[in-house]
């Protein structure tokens, strides 16, 4: 008899709390029904019916929304951490990608040139016709071959003088642009760079003297806008017959693409350096690859720094969920006592954490994208470099990472609450 009384006393609180929970649910259901009856607006009624249907379809989501709405400030602060973390990842990731894209577009022409010159150990100072023919065979169908003669010289006109790089070629357009007056085949006269023309006040038709030889200016080259080893702005281009040497100082291959430039460089090495190193082959693609690697490393570093803020946000969500579970031990005990399975409790708490991640991640992605676009509109960063598919992947990745961090942050508190015995939860 005494043991039976003790069992009844021990189970009495659980039964009482269960009855109380049943009454509260009945009262809440009645109040909600009365509120729906009192609303005359058909649109609001349809929204209410849709909400009821959603709640029946996904009870864990409906319950999670109600639980978060009861603690708006705490939930908002936890979501704010996710917002800041995702914003940092999106902003830094998109800016890094935009800078890399802009630099690649700006330096894209740099990787399309292959420069072939005599090797120092060969003892030769110029390239002969056989070398030129080998380069032309290697570049067949992949680009334009421009043999060059070059030397330094003093250029004077009207009592002024300056030092310039003097090139000799019959095909100046691929290297120096197609400005008005630049011939397809250079036979006579001088083409002067923009800096030389400005220093000596030259224009088309002017006379210029180079090492005691006078030439008529047939064209002024446009200012150099791309990066290239050929200094076009401080150059004077003459027909190759004006040079005393028969050979060529270098041969430049203007390839159709970076891949073609690599293929041409390999072909020239195979043909001319098979037995001994006769020529030096400099492919600017390697320089462009190093620049791309640098920006990729910089972008990875920025993303790692931003990821730290997301980890901190995950710790914040862990703390919030742990405190929420501690405060709701009695409520969770009631749910377990009335027959709610522990998997349902675990699912509800994990949905709460996921909702914090989804809401904070969406806001963070939106703010980060808008911020980067504003930066592009107010700086010299091209907007096209921001609106690239890679940045869409950055935004999606940041959003997924934010949701994952929130979910991991709520995993342990949810597991702890779901697996705690109902009697201990009610006593706590």
C-alpha positions in Angstrom: 0.0 0.0 0.0 2.8 2.4 0.9 4.6 1.8 -2.4 1.4 2.3 -4.3 0.8 5.7 -2.6 4.4 6.8 -3.5 3.8 5.9 -7.1 0.6 7.9 -7.3 2.3 10.9 -5.7 5.2 10.6 -8.1 2.9 10.4 -11.1 0.4 13.0 -9.9 2.4 16.0 -11.2 2.8 14.5 -14.6 -1.0 13.8 -14.9 -1.9 17.2 -13.6 0.5 18.9 -16.0 -0.9 16.7 -18.8 -4.4 17.8 -18.0 -3.3 21.4 -17.8 -1.6 21.1 -21.2 -4.8 19.6 -22.6 -6.9 22.5 -21.2 -4.5 25.1 -22.5 -4.5 23.6 -26.0 -8.3 23.5 -25.9 -8.5 27.1 -24.8 -5.9 28.2 -27.4 -7.8 26.3 -30.1 -11.1 28.0 -29.0 -9.5 31.4 -29.0 -8.0 30.9 -32.4 -11.3 29.7 -33.8 -13.1 32.7 -32.2 -10.5 35.0 -33.7 -11.0 33.5 -37.2 -14.7 33.8 -36.9 -14.4 37.5 -35.9 -12.3 38.4 -39.0 -14.7 39.3 -41.8 -12.0 39.8 -44.5 -12.1 36.9 -47.0 -8.4 37.4 -47.9 -7.4 37.1 -44.3 -9.6 34.1 -43.9 -7.9 32.4 -46.8 -4.5 33.2 -45.4 -5.6 31.7 -42.0 -6.9 28.6 -43.7 -3.6 28.3 -45.7 -1.7 28.7 -42.4 -3.8 26.0 -40.8 -3.2 23.7 -43.7 0.5 24.3 -43.6 0.5 23.7 -39.8 -1.2 20.4 -40.3 1.1 19.5 -43.1 4.3 20.5 -41.3 3.6 20.6 -37.6 7.2 21.0 -36.7 7.6 24.1 -38.8 4.4 25.6 -37.4 5.5 24.9 -33.8 9.0 26.3 -34.5 7.5 29.5 -35.8 5.4 29.9 -32.7 8.3 29.2 -30.4 10.5 31.7 -32.1 7.8 34.4 -32.1 7.6 34.1 -28.3 11.2 35.1 -28.0 11.6 37.6 -30.8 14.5 39.6 -29.3 16.6 36.5 -28.5 15.9 34.9 -31.9 16.6 38.2 -33.7 20.0 38.6 -32.0 20.9 35.0 -32.9 19.8 35.5 -36.5 21.8 38.8 -36.6 25.0 36.9 -36.1 24.2 34.8 -39.1 23.3 38.0 -41.1 26.7 39.5 -40.3 28.6 36.3 -41.0 26.9 35.7 -44.4 27.2 39.4 -45.3 31.0 39.2 -44.7 31.4 36.0 -46.7 29.3 37.3 -49.6 30.8 40.8 -49.7 34.5 39.7 -49.4 33.9 36.7 -51.7 32.2 38.7 -54.4 34.8 41.5 -54.2 37.6 39.0 -54.5 36.0 37.3 -57.5 35.2 40.7 -59.1 38.8 41.9 -58.7 40.2 38.6 -60.2 37.8 38.9 -63.1 38.6 42.5 -63.8 42.4 41.8 -63.6 42.0 38.8 -66.0 40.1 40.9 -68.5 42.6 43.8 -68.2 45.6 41.5 -68.6 44.0 39.0 -71.0 46.0 40.2 -73.9 49.2 39.8 -72.0 48.9 36.0 -72.2 48.4 36.0 -76.0 52.0 37.0 -76.9 55.0 34.7 -77.4 58.4 36.4 -77.8 61.3 34.5 -79.4 64.8 36.0 -79.2 68.4 34.6 -79.5 69.6 32.7 -76.4 72.5 34.1 -74.6 74.5 30.8 -74.7 74.1 30.5 -78.5 76.4 33.4 -79.2 74.1 34.9 -81.8 72.6 38.3 -81.6 69.9 38.0 -84.2 67.5 35.4 -85.6 68.0 34.3 -89.2 65.5 33.2 -91.9 65.6 29.6 -90.8 64.6 30.5 -87.3 61.8 32.7 -88.6 60.5 29.8 -90.8 60.5 27.5 -87.8 58.5 29.9 -85.7 56.0 30.4 -88.6 55.5 26.6 -88.8 54.9 26.4 -85.1 52.4 29.3 -85.2 50.5 28.1 -88.3 46.8 28.5 -87.7 47.3 29.8 -84.1 48.3 33.4 -84.5 50.2 36.1 -86.4 54.0 36.1 -86.7 55.7 39.5 -86.6 59.5 39.6 -87.1 61.1 42.7 -85.4 64.3 44.6 -85.6 65.0 46.9 -82.7 67.5 49.3 -81.4 67.7 52.4 -79.3 68.2 55.8 -80.7 67.9 59.6 -80.4 64.9 61.2 -82.1 64.9 64.9 -82.8 62.5 67.4 -84.4 62.3 71.2 -84.4 65.2 71.6 -82.0 63.9 69.1 -79.4 65.1 65.6 -78.9 64.2 62.5 -76.9 65.3 58.9 -76.6 63.1 56.3 -78.2 63.0 52.6 -78.9 63.2 52.1 -82.7 61.5 49.0 -84.2 61.6 47.8 -87.7 58.7 45.7 -89.2 56.5 45.5 -92.3 53.4 44.5 -90.3 52.8 47.0 -87.5 49.1 46.7 -87.0 48.9 43.5 -84.9 51.4 45.0 -82.4 50.8 48.7 -82.5 47.1 49.1 -83.3 45.1 50.1 -86.3 45.0 53.9 -85.8 44.3 56.0 -88.9 47.4 56.0 -91.1 48.9 52.8 -89.8 49.6 50.9 -93.0 48.9 47.2 -93.5 52.4 46.9 -95.1 55.0 49.4 -93.8 57.2 50.5 -96.7 58.2 54.1 -95.9 58.0 56.9 -93.4 57.9 56.7 -89.6 55.2 55.7 -87.1 55.7 57.5 -83.8 54.4 56.6 -80.4 52.1 58.9 -78.4 54.8 60.0 -75.9 57.3 60.7 -78.6 54.8 62.7 -80.5 53.9 64.7 -77.4 57.5 65.4 -76.5 58.5 66.6 -79.9 55.1 68.1 -80.9 54.8 65.8 -83.9 51.7 65.2 -86.1 51.1 63.5 -89.4 53.3 65.1 -92.1 56.0 66.3 -89.6 59.7 65.6 -90.2 61.6 63.6 -87.7 65.3 62.8 -87.6 66.7 59.5 -86.2 70.4 59.1 -86.1 71.0 61.7 -88.9 68.3 60.2 -91.1 65.1 62.2 -91.7 61.7 60.6 -92.1 58.2 61.8 -92.7 55.7 61.0 -89.9 52.9 58.9 -91.6 50.9 58.1 -88.4 50.8 58.7 -84.7 50.3 55.5 -82.7 47.4 55.4 -80.2 48.2 55.5 -76.5 49.1 52.0 -75.2 46.1 50.7 -73.2 47.2 47.1 -72.6 50.3 45.7 -70.9 52.9 44.4 -73.3 56.7 44.2 -73.4 56.8 46.4 -76.5 56.9 50.1 -75.4 54.6 51.5 -78.1 54.2 54.9 -76.5 57.9 55.6 -76.6 58.6 53.9 -79.9 59.3 54.8 -83.5 58.5 52.2 -86.1 60.5 52.2 -89.4 60.6 49.8 -92.3 63.0 47.0 -91.6 65.1 48.0 -94.7 66.3 51.1 -92.7 68.3 48.8 -90.4 71.9 47.8 -91.2 71.5 44.2 -89.9 70.0 41.4 -91.9 68.7 39.3 -89.0 65.8 40.0 -86.6 66.2 41.0 -82.9 63.1 39.1 -81.9 60.0 37.4 -83.4 56.7 38.2 -81.7 53.8 35.8 -82.1 50.4 37.4 -81.5 48.4 34.2 -80.7 44.7 33.9 -81.0 44.3 32.8 -77.4 46.2 31.9 -74.3 46.0 28.2 -75.2 47.4 28.9 -78.6 50.2 30.9 -77.1 51.2 27.9 -74.9 51.0 25.6 -78.0 53.2 27.9 -80.0 55.8 28.2 -77.3 56.0 24.4 -77.0 56.3 24.1 -80.8 59.1 26.6 -81.0 61.1 24.9 -78.3 60.6 21.5 -79.9 61.8 22.8 -83.3 64.7 25.1 -82.3 65.9 23.8 -78.9 65.8 20.1 -79.5 69.6 19.6 -79.6 70.8 22.8 -78.1 69.3 26.0 -76.7 69.4 28.3 -79.6 66.5 30.6 -78.8 64.8 32.0 -75.7 61.0 31.6 -75.7 59.1 33.8 -73.3 55.4 33.1 -73.1 53.5 35.8 -71.1 50.9 33.2 -70.3 53.0 32.1 -67.3 52.9 35.7 -65.9 49.1 35.7 -66.3 48.8 32.4 -64.6 50.8 33.6 -61.6 48.6 36.7 -61.3 45.5 34.5 -61.4 47.0 32.2 -58.7 47.6 35.3 -56.6 44.1 36.5 -56.8 42.7 33.0 -56.1 44.9 32.8 -53.0 43.7 36.3 -51.9 40.1 35.4 -52.5 40.5 32.2 -50.4 42.1 34.2 -47.6 39.2 36.7 -47.6 36.6 33.9 -47.5 38.5 32.2 -44.6 38.5 35.4 -42.6 34.8 35.9 -43.3 34.1 32.3 -42.4 35.4 33.0 -38.9 32.5 35.4 -38.3 30.0 32.7 -39.3 31.6 30.2 -36.9 31.2 32.9 -34.1 27.5 33.2 -35.2 27.2 29.4 -34.9 28.5 29.6 -31.3 25.9 32.3 -30.6 23.1 30.1 -31.9 24.4 27.2 -29.8 24.2 29.4 -26.7 20.7 30.7 -27.6 19.4 27.2 -28.2 21.0 25.9 -25.0 19.4 28.6 -23.0 16.0 28.1 -24.7 16.0 24.4 -24.0 17.0 25.0 -20.4 14.1 27.4 -19.9 11.6 25.1 -21.7 12.5 21.9 -19.9 9.0 21.8 -18.2 7.3 22.4 -21.5 9.3 19.7 -23.2 8.5 17.4 -20.3 4.8 18.0 -20.8 5.1 17.2 -24.5 6.9 14.0 -23.7 4.4 13.1 -20.9 1.3 13.5 -23.2 2.9 11.1 -25.8 5.0 13.3 -28.1 7.9 11.2 -29.4 11.4 12.3 -28.8 12.0 12.4 -32.6 9.3 15.0 -32.9 10.8 17.1 -30.1 14.3 16.9 -31.8 12.8 17.8 -35.2 11.0 20.8 -33.8 14.1 22.2 -32.1 16.3 21.6 -35.2 13.7 23.4 -37.3 14.0 26.4 -35.0 17.7 26.5 -35.5 17.3 26.0 -39.3 14.8 28.8 -39.5 17.3 31.2 -37.8 19.9 30.1 -40.4 17.6 30.5 -43.4 16.3 33.9 -42.3 19.7 35.3 -41.4 21.4 33.8 -44.5 18.8 35.2 -46.9 19.1 38.7 -45.4 22.9 38.4 -45.4 23.1 37.4 -49.0 20.8 40.3 -50.0 22.8 42.9 -48.1 26.1 41.6 -49.3 25.1 41.6 -52.9 23.6 45.1 -52.7 26.8 46.3 -51.0 29.1 44.9 -53.6 26.9 46.4 -56.4 27.0 49.8 -54.7 30.8 49.6 -54.4 31.1 48.8 -58.2 28.8 51.7 -59.1 30.8 54.2 -57.1 34.3 53.0 -58.0 36.2 51.9 -61.2 35.4 48.3 -60.6 33.4 47.2 -63.6 29.8 46.0 -62.8 30.2 43.2 -65.4 33.0 41.8 -63.2 30.5 41.6 -60.3 27.7 40.1 -62.2 29.4 36.8 -63.1 28.2 33.2 -62.5 31.0 32.6 -60.0 29.5 35.2 -57.7 26.2 33.5 -57.8 27.9 30.4 -56.6 29.6 32.5 -53.8 26.2 33.7 -52.7 24.6 30.2 -52.7 27.6 28.8 -50.9 27.5 31.5 -48.2 23.8 30.9 -47.7 24.2 27.1 -47.4 27.1 27.6 -45.0 25.1 29.9 -42.9 22.2 27.4 -42.7 24.6 24.6 -41.9 26.3 26.5 -39.1 22.9 27.3 -37.6 21.9 23.7 -37.8 25.1 22.4 -36.2 24.8 25.0 -33.5 21.3 23.8 -32.6 22.1 20.0 -32.9 23.5 19.4 -29.4 20.8 21.4 -27.4 18.1 19.6 -29.4 19.6 16.2 -28.8 20.0 16.9 -25.1 16.4 18.1 -24.7 14.9 15.2 -26.8 16.7 12.4 -24.9 16.1 13.7 -21.4 13.5 11.6 -19.5 10.2 13.4 -19.1 10.1 13.0 -15.3 13.5 14.8 -15.0 12.3 17.6 -17.3 9.2 18.1 -15.1 11.2 18.1 -11.9 13.7 20.6 -13.4 
